[in-house]
Amino acid sequence: MRHAAALAIAVLALSGDSSAQVQNWPSERPPRPLPAREVKFPPYEFRTLPNGLQVIAVSQNEQPAVSLRLIIRAGGAQDPAEKPGAASMASTLLDQGTTTKSAEQIATTIDSIGGVLGVGSGSDLTFINAAVMKDSLDVALQLVADVARNPAFSPQEIERQRQQMVSAMKVSYEDPDYIAGTVFDRLVYGFHPYGKPDAGTPSSLSSLTRDDLVAFHKRWFAPNNAILAIVGDVTPEQAFAGVEKAFGSWPKAELTPMAGGEVPPPARRVIVVDRPGAVQTEIRVGNIGLPRKHKDFLALDIALKILGGEGGNRLHRVLRSERGLTYGAEADLHALKDTGDLVASTDTKSTTTAETLRLIVDEIWRLQRQRVQQRELSDAQAYLTGSFPLTIETPSAIALQVLNAVFYGLDLEELQNYRDRVNAITPEDIQRVAQQYLHPDRLSIVLVGDSSVFGKDLAGAGFEQIERIPLSELDFTSPDMRRKPAAAGRLDPTYTPASFARSVPPLTQSRPATAIKETDAATRELVAKAITARGGLDLLRSIKTVKATVDMVFATQTGPARVTATTHVKYPAQFRSDATGPDGRRIQTFDNGSAWVSDEAGARDAPPEYIKLLQATVQRDQLALLLALNDNRVHGRRVPDVRFENAMMPAVEVQLAAAGRLTMLFDGATGLLAAQRYGGTPGDPATEETFFDYRPVQGLQVAYRVRVRVAGQPPFERTIRSIDFNVPVDAALFVKPKA
C-alpha cells in the first residue's frame, strides 16, 4: 500500500533519529515459522520459432488475464564503449512511437483494451511487458511486436527523453545512496561493462544521436536474441499460434558477440567521497561474486541472507539491535550473466562511521571463520521456501521467474524443486562458500559523507590507507574517478554530483506547529499576487476539473525508472490516479474522505492511515489552497524570508487539518509559487517540492516540472505530458469496482 502511495504523494517514508540506542532488547527467539505449504508450478511448454525466437507458454487459469514479457539479450553491458546510456535511452523510446503508430496511438491502443504496457532495460537485457485480458491477447502480441521491431526514434522524442534522463541524473547525483552504489560498482568491476553506469552520464547522453540508437537496435534486436513468455488464461496452442502470427516474419540476424572485458581481482581499497556538511555516511563493503548460473549461487545466496538478509541478518542485529548505530543494514548477492558482486550496505551518523565499518568487516570475517549453527541456517531456509510461493502467484510473477531461468540458462526444473534444493544446503556448504567467495582482507569499501568528521577515526579502526575524493571532483568514467580540470578558455561539459548538490539546502525537522488564528495583511498581499500571477481569481474559481498525464522519474541503482500516471481531479475533494510503471498498474482513488486502491491483487478499501495521506495531498493542492487562503477558509501567516536556490524568497506558513504545517515560498519577482515544504515531525518525513517551467494552459500558469525531495529518500522528478481543465469526469471513476 505504501508503495502505491509513493506514486501520488511524493514518496512518503518514516523518519526519525538514527542515533537512538536500543536498551534491553528482547532475548527471546521469534516463533518458529509455520509449515511450508505445497507449491505446484503450473504446466508450461517451450518452443523455438524458425527465426530463433524462444517462446515459453505457461497456463494459469485463476484469472481471465494474460501477461507477456519479451526480453532482448542486450542492456547496458552492450552499450558502445564511448556511448554509455544507449540501451537505457533506446528502451525508453520503444513505446514512444513506431514507424506505424505514434506514442499517443500506442497508449490509446493499450488503454482501449484495458491493458498495460511497459518498457525498460538493465545491465544484461531490455524488456517489453504487457498485461491484458485474455480476449485481447492477439492485439497485445501485435503491439509488442511492433514496439520491438519498428521503433521510430523520432528526433522530437529523443530530445524529450534526453531531457528527462538528464534531469533524472541530476536527481541521482544529489543522492548519496546512488553515488555510493555507482562508485562501488566501479571499484569491483573496474572497466568491465558492469562497472559503468547503465544510465550513462550527462555527457554521454548529450552525445547520443539517432544513428547511435538505430545502430544499437539493429545490432541487438532480433528474434534469435530474444525470449518471449506468455503466462495466463491461454492454452499453449493459442499462445504459439498468436506468437507465430505476430513475430513469425521477424527476420533472423547475424549476431556478433561483444567482448566483456576483464574483471579485476579482489583488492583492498577504501574510497571516501567527501560531502562536507553531511550528517550521515553511506557505507558499501564487498567484493566480486559469481554469475547467476554458477553451481554455488544458491549456497552463497543463503550465506548472504544469514549475514544481512531476510530470515537471518546478523548485520541488522549487531548494528541496529545491539549498538543502535543505524536503522537497518543488509547484505545482497547481485548475480548477473557474466559475473556478479556481493555487498553489505548501511548508513550511519558521521560520528559513528568508523565503528560501523569495523563491525561490518568483523561480521564478514566471522561468517568465513565460524561454522553457522543449524538453527540460524534453518531460519534463512524457512524464509526462502516460505516466500517462494509469493513469487509465482500472478501471471506476471510467473513470467518473470520463467524468463529469468531461460535467460540465465537454468533448468526450468529448478523452479519445481526449489524448496528441496534450498533445504539441502548444510552448515558445511555455508562455510565452504564463505571461505571461497568472501574476501574480508581484500574488500572494496566506499564511504560517502563528511570526511572531516570521521576521517581521523578510520586508522584507529584498522583502515589506514584511504583515498579521499571531493564530491566536486568525482567522475564515474575516469580511471581514478577524479574529474580532470577543464582546459583553459573552455567550458567543462562534465556534470558532477556536486554541481547539483551545492545549491540544495538540507531538509530539516520542522519546529512544533502553533495555531494560526487569522491571516495577516502581508500574507493576504502575497496570496493575491500569487493568484494574479497564476491567471486571476475568476479563472481559478472557474476550474472545476483537471485531467493530467505526468511522467515521474525515480533514481535507482540501475538508472532512472519511469512511471506514467493519469490523474483526474474533481474539486473540491475527489481525485483518481492511474499509474503504470515497472511493477504494473496501480490505481488510487480519494472521494470526499473515503479511498480505495487497486493493483494486481484487486481493488480494496484503503486503511485509515493511507486515507489521511491522500487527504493531506488534497489539502496541499495549489489551486485549492490559494483559493482557501483568499476566502479565509484557511489561515496563513507571514514568516521571515527563506534563502532558496541562491535567492531570498517571501514565505507563508499555513496550518492544515490533515496535512499539518506547510511553508509556501513565492518568487518575489513573478509571484508564482516556487516551492513548498512540509513534514519533519516523527512519522512524517521532511519534504520539499520545487515548481518550475511554468507555462500557460487555457490562461492558467502551470508548473510543468516538479522536483520532490523527501528526507531519507532518493529525490525524484515529475513532468507534465498533457493537462486539460474543465473536462468531463465520469463519476464512475471514483466508484470501487466489485470483486
Buried (B, 14 or more C-beta within 10 A) or exposed (E): EEEBBBBBBBBBBEBEEBEEEEEEEEEEEEEEBEEBEEBEBBEBBBBEBEBBBBBBBBBBEEBEBBBBBBBBBBBBBBBBEEBBBBBBBBBBBBBBBBEEBBBEEBBEBBBEBEBBBBBBBBBBBBBBBBBBBBEBBBBBBBBBBBBBBBBBBBEEBBEBBBEBBBBBBBBBBBBBBBBBBBBBBBBBBBBBBBBBBBBBBBBBBEBBEBEBBEBBBEBBBBBBBBBBBBBBBBEBEBBBEBBBEBBEEBEBBEBEEBEBBEBBEBBBBBBBBBBBEBBBBBBBBBBBBBBBEBEBBBBBBBBBBBBBBEBBBBBBBBBBEEBBBBBBBBBBBBBBBBBBBBBBBBBBBBBBBBBBBBBBBEBBBBBBEEEBEEEBBBBBBBBBBBEBBEBBEBBBBBBBBBBBBBBBEBEBEEBEEBBEBBBEBEEEBBBBBBEEBBBBEEBBBBBBBBBEBBBEBBEEBEBEEBEEBBBBBBBBBBEEBEBEEEEEEEEEEBBBBBBBBEEBEEBEBBEEEEEBEEBBEBBBEBBBBBBEBBBEBEBBBBBEBBBBBBBBBBBBBBBBBBBBBBBBBBBEBBBBBBBBBBBBBBBBBBBEEEBBBBBBEEBEEBEEEBBBBBBBBBBBBBBBBBBBBBEEEBBBBBBEBBEBEEEEBBBBBBBBEBBBBBBBBBBBEEBBBBBBBBBBBEEBBBBBBBBBEBEEBEEBBBBBBBBBBBBBBBBBBBBBBEBEBEEEBEEEBBEBEEE
